[in-house]
Amino acid sequence: MIFFYGIQINIWLVIGFLGQSCFFLRFLIQWIVSEKRKKSTIPVVFWYLSFAGAFSVLVYAIYRKDPVFIVGQSMGLMVYSRNLWFIYSRKRAAVGG
């Protein structure tokens, strides 16, 4: 068993922190892209990181049997999936597919 400052580190903790890291990165990337373009912009990678973060936190919440996070992350997954669907269906239509 691995301990870090008295906290037991296991795969579930890693999954939970991985999800939280994805959520942090999406805001960081969105901020950087917006600063470069000098306008508020949401890049596609924002939605991928949102999906990955929600999925990871959902897996962690299921392990923890936490209904608040299970419901919240499930709803988020639907929104993030739908946004990715819109992005790719629009691109497909533009290409003629």
CORMOJO-V404195 format. One line per field, one symbol per residue. burial: 1 if it has 16 or more other C-alpha atoms within 10 Angstrom, else 0. A space follows every 10 residues. Layout:
burial=???
//
This chain:
burial=0000000000 0100111111 0110110011 1010000000 1000011111 1111111111 1000000011 0010011001 0011000000 0000000
//
